[in-house]
Each structure stands twice: as structure tokens, then as C-alpha cells.
Amino acid sequence: MDIKHHLSDELLSSYAAGMLAEGWSIAVATHLALCPACRSRLKQFEQIGGQLLDAVEPQKLEASTWDSFKDRLQKTPQSTEYSAPRTETRQPAVIPEPLRSYVGGDLPDLKWKSLGRGAYQVPIETGDSETQVRLLRIPAGKPVPEHGHGGRELTLVLSGSFNDGTGLFARGDIEEADADLVHQPVASPDGDCICLAVTDAPLKFQSWLMRLVQPLIGI
């Protein structure tokens, strides 16, 4: 696995400081499970944070939706949220922890809901009201309708690949999109693309037909 698209410094430092909402944290932690390079960068951020904490007086931390994310992590077999998944004797898991605990298993265990045109989704429940989290399955060789973004969108590829004109994204790659990006991801022809998508605002579809059905599909 040759990961080319990594977490931004902003996301990684916010994750290290425990400042991300649960949805963003799921995407970051799942990417970390697949990416040794970002795990190494995370350790650097944690070391810097520890040095800064040593220089200030301790203060009482307030509870937030981040707590529910940490509770889920404690139930997973990994010792930390960014550890690589254990090797299975029969077949390696496509979905690593902590995401696998959220969806209740690996790909054969998922209950996909049709979005039309051969695309499917699995909505994922979290404890925060800031983000929407879902798995998406894009048919091989097919495009996602062209769209912009009302906020931030993180897309992490778990299986297959897609190209949206900005580059090719394969397993482990993560794309961070914002209001400046209008794109149309197209799944590679060699297989369906399965990815984790996290948003904090509805997508801005360019097609009037997609805008019409958008409330029905909840994206």
C-alpha cells in the first residue's frame, strides 16, 4: 500500500489535542490505522503538546462529544486509537479499527442502502451533532454527481480507488475538500470504490435533479 494523500498538519494537530468532533476523529483515526507516516507525524505533535503542557499549570478538562469516541476506542482490540489493525489468519480486514467497531464488522457484515444508479451508503451514528458520517460504495467506472461543498468534507478510501481531477486516491488515501473545491469523483474501472465520507454541511450539487432528490438521500 503506497499512500500518497495524507492528513494536513491542521487536522493532525487538532486530533492530537483532542479538539476534533467525533466524526472527524473517526476519519483521522482510521487513516492513522493505515498510514505509518502519519502515525509518526502524530507522535511528533504529541511530543510538542506534552512539552507545552509541562510549561503550564494543570486545568480541569470539560466533557464533550469526544468522550463518546474515546469510549468506543476502549472497546476495540487496539491499545491506542492509531494502532495498525492486527493481522488476521484467514483474510485481512478491509475496514480497520476504530471504524470497524462503528459499523459492526467488515464488508460482508454491512447493510447497504441504495442511493440510486448503483451507488450505496451505510449511515454511521456518532455522538456529535456537527458531522455526518457514512460509508459510500461507488460502482466501478461510474462517477459521483458533480458537486461543491458547504463546509469541510473528508473522504478516506478503504477499497478500490477514484480520480476527481485533482489526483488518484486509492486505499489509505484521504482527501480534504472545502468550499473552494468543485469536483466529480469517478471510481476506477477495475472495481467498486468504498470510502468513508465525513461532512459538516450538505453537498452543493451542480445538477438541479440531484438538488431535487438531495433531501431524500440525506447527503
C-alpha positions as CSV (number, residue, x, y, z in Angstrom):
1,M,0.0,0.0,0.0
2,D,1.5,3.3,-1.2
3,I,-0.4,6.1,0.4
4,K,0.2,9.4,-1.3
5,H,-2.5,11.7,0.2
6,H,-2.1,12.4,3.9
7,L,-3.6,14.3,6.8
8,S,-3.0,18.0,6.9
9,D,-1.0,19.5,9.8
10,E,-4.1,21.3,11.0
11,L,-6.2,18.1,11.2
12,L,-3.4,16.1,12.8
13,S,-2.5,18.7,15.4
14,S,-6.2,19.2,16.3
15,Y,-6.6,15.4,16.7
16,A,-3.5,15.2,18.9
17,A,-5.0,17.9,21.1
18,G,-8.4,16.2,21.3
19,M,-10.2,19.2,19.6
20,L,-11.9,17.4,16.8
21,A,-15.6,16.4,16.7
22,E,-16.2,12.6,16.8
23,G,-16.9,12.3,13.0
24,W,-13.6,13.9,12.0
25,S,-11.8,11.8,14.7
26,I,-13.2,8.6,13.2
27,A,-11.8,9.5,9.7
28,V,-8.4,10.6,11.2
29,A,-8.0,7.6,13.4
30,T,-8.9,5.2,10.6
31,H,-6.4,6.8,8.2
32,L,-3.8,6.5,11.0
33,A,-4.5,2.8,11.3
34,L,-3.5,2.5,7.6
35,C,-0.7,5.1,7.4
36,P,2.7,4.6,9.2
37,A,3.9,8.0,8.0
38,C,1.0,9.9,9.7
39,R,1.4,7.9,12.8
40,S,5.0,9.1,13.0
41,R,3.9,12.7,12.5
42,L,1.3,12.3,15.2
43,K,3.9,11.2,17.7
44,Q,5.8,14.5,16.9
45,F,2.7,16.5,17.6
46,E,2.0,14.7,20.8
47,Q,5.6,15.3,22.0
48,I,5.2,19.0,21.2
49,G,1.9,19.1,23.1
50,G,3.4,17.4,26.1
51,Q,6.2,19.9,26.2
52,L,3.7,22.8,26.1
53,L,1.6,21.1,28.9
54,D,4.7,20.9,31.1
55,A,5.1,24.6,30.8
56,V,1.6,25.5,32.1
57,E,-0.4,24.8,35.3
58,P,-2.9,21.9,35.0
59,Q,-6.5,22.8,34.4
60,K,-9.8,20.8,34.6
61,L,-10.9,19.5,31.2
62,E,-14.6,19.7,30.2
63,A,-16.5,16.8,28.8
64,S,-17.5,16.9,25.1
65,T,-18.7,14.6,22.3
66,W,-15.0,13.5,22.0
67,D,-15.7,11.4,25.1
68,S,-18.0,9.0,23.2
69,F,-15.3,8.5,20.6
70,K,-12.8,7.5,23.3
71,D,-15.4,5.1,24.8
72,R,-15.7,3.3,21.5
73,L,-11.9,3.1,21.2
74,Q,-11.7,1.4,24.6
75,K,-13.9,-1.4,23.3
76,T,-11.6,-2.1,20.3
77,P,-8.7,-4.6,20.4
78,Q,-6.1,-1.9,19.6
79,S,-4.1,-0.5,22.5
80,T,-4.4,3.0,21.0
81,E,-6.6,4.7,18.5
82,Y,-4.0,5.0,15.9
83,S,-2.5,1.4,16.1
84,A,-2.4,-0.6,12.8
85,P,-5.0,-3.4,12.7
86,R,-3.9,-6.9,13.8
87,T,-3.2,-9.4,11.0
88,E,-6.0,-12.0,10.6
89,T,-5.1,-15.5,9.8
90,R,-7.9,-16.0,7.2
91,Q,-8.3,-12.7,5.4
92,P,-7.1,-9.2,6.2
93,A,-10.0,-6.8,7.1
94,V,-10.8,-4.1,4.6
95,I,-12.3,-1.9,7.3
96,P,-9.7,-1.2,10.1
97,E,-10.4,-0.2,13.7
98,P,-11.8,2.0,15.0
99,L,-14.2,2.3,12.1
100,R,-15.0,-1.4,12.1
101,S,-16.5,-1.1,15.6
102,Y,-18.7,1.7,14.4
103,V,-20.2,-0.2,11.5
104,G,-20.4,-3.6,13.3
105,G,-18.0,-5.6,11.3
106,D,-16.2,-5.8,7.9
107,L,-17.6,-5.5,4.4
108,P,-19.6,-8.8,4.4
109,D,-21.4,-7.6,7.5
110,L,-22.6,-4.3,6.1
111,K,-26.3,-3.5,5.2
112,W,-26.0,-1.1,2.3
113,K,-28.8,1.3,1.4
114,S,-29.3,2.2,-2.2
115,L,-28.7,5.8,-3.4
116,G,-29.7,5.0,-7.0
117,R,-27.6,4.5,-10.1
118,G,-25.8,1.6,-8.5
119,A,-24.4,3.6,-5.5
120,Y,-24.9,2.6,-1.9
121,Q,-24.4,4.1,1.5
122,V,-24.2,3.0,5.2
123,P,-25.0,5.9,7.5
124,I,-22.9,5.8,10.7
125,E,-24.2,7.0,14.0
126,T,-22.0,9.1,16.2
127,G,-22.4,11.1,19.4
128,D,-21.8,14.5,17.8
129,S,-24.2,16.9,16.1
130,E,-21.5,18.6,14.0
131,T,-20.8,15.9,11.4
132,Q,-22.5,13.3,9.2
133,V,-20.6,10.1,8.7
134,R,-21.2,7.4,6.1
135,L,-19.7,4.7,4.1
136,L,-20.1,5.1,0.3
137,R,-19.9,2.5,-2.4
138,I,-19.4,3.9,-5.9
139,P,-19.8,1.4,-8.8
140,A,-16.7,0.6,-10.9
141,G,-16.1,3.2,-13.6
142,K,-19.1,5.3,-12.5
143,P,-19.0,9.0,-11.4
144,V,-20.4,10.7,-8.3
145,P,-22.6,13.6,-9.4
146,E,-20.5,16.8,-9.7
147,H,-20.7,18.9,-6.5
148,G,-19.2,21.6,-4.3
149,H,-19.1,21.8,-0.6
150,G,-20.9,23.9,2.0
151,G,-18.2,23.1,4.5
152,R,-15.4,20.5,5.0
153,E,-15.5,17.0,3.6
154,L,-13.1,14.2,4.4
155,T,-13.0,11.2,2.1
156,L,-10.9,8.2,3.1
157,V,-10.6,5.3,0.5
158,L,-10.9,1.8,2.0
159,S,-11.1,-0.2,-1.1
160,G,-10.7,0.5,-4.8
161,S,-9.9,4.0,-6.0
162,F,-11.2,7.1,-7.6
163,N,-10.0,10.1,-9.5
164,D,-11.6,13.6,-9.2
165,G,-9.3,15.6,-11.4
166,T,-7.1,16.6,-8.5
167,G,-5.4,13.2,-8.3
168,L,-5.9,9.5,-7.9
169,F,-7.0,8.3,-4.5
170,A,-6.5,4.6,-3.5
171,R,-6.7,2.6,-0.3
172,G,-5.5,4.7,2.7
173,D,-5.5,8.0,0.8
174,I,-7.6,10.8,2.4
175,E,-8.9,13.9,0.6
176,E,-9.8,17.1,2.4
177,A,-12.3,19.2,0.5
178,D,-13.7,22.6,1.3
179,A,-16.0,25.3,-0.2
180,D,-13.3,26.1,-2.8
181,L,-13.4,22.7,-4.4
182,V,-16.0,21.6,-7.0
183,H,-15.3,18.1,-8.3
184,Q,-16.7,14.8,-9.7
185,P,-15.0,11.7,-8.3
186,V,-15.0,8.8,-10.7
187,A,-14.5,5.2,-9.5
188,S,-11.7,3.4,-11.3
189,P,-12.9,0.7,-13.7
190,D,-11.2,-2.2,-12.0
191,G,-13.6,-2.4,-9.1
192,D,-16.1,-0.6,-6.8
193,C,-14.7,2.2,-4.7
194,I,-15.6,2.0,-1.0
195,C,-14.8,5.1,1.1
196,L,-15.6,6.8,4.4
197,A,-17.1,10.2,3.9
198,V,-17.5,12.8,6.7
199,T,-19.2,16.2,6.1
200,D,-20.3,19.1,8.3
201,A,-22.7,20.6,5.7
202,P,-24.8,19.4,2.7
203,L,-23.1,18.9,-0.6
204,K,-23.8,21.5,-3.3
205,F,-24.8,19.5,-6.3
206,Q,-24.5,21.2,-9.7
207,S,-27.4,19.3,-11.2
208,W,-30.9,20.6,-10.5
209,L,-32.1,16.9,-10.5
210,M,-29.7,16.0,-7.7
211,R,-30.7,19.1,-5.7
212,L,-34.3,17.9,-6.1
213,V,-33.7,14.4,-4.6
214,Q,-31.0,15.5,-2.1
215,P,-33.4,15.7,0.8
216,L,-34.4,12.1,0.1
217,I,-30.9,10.6,0.1
218,G,-29.7,12.8,3.0
219,I,-26.3,13.9,1.6
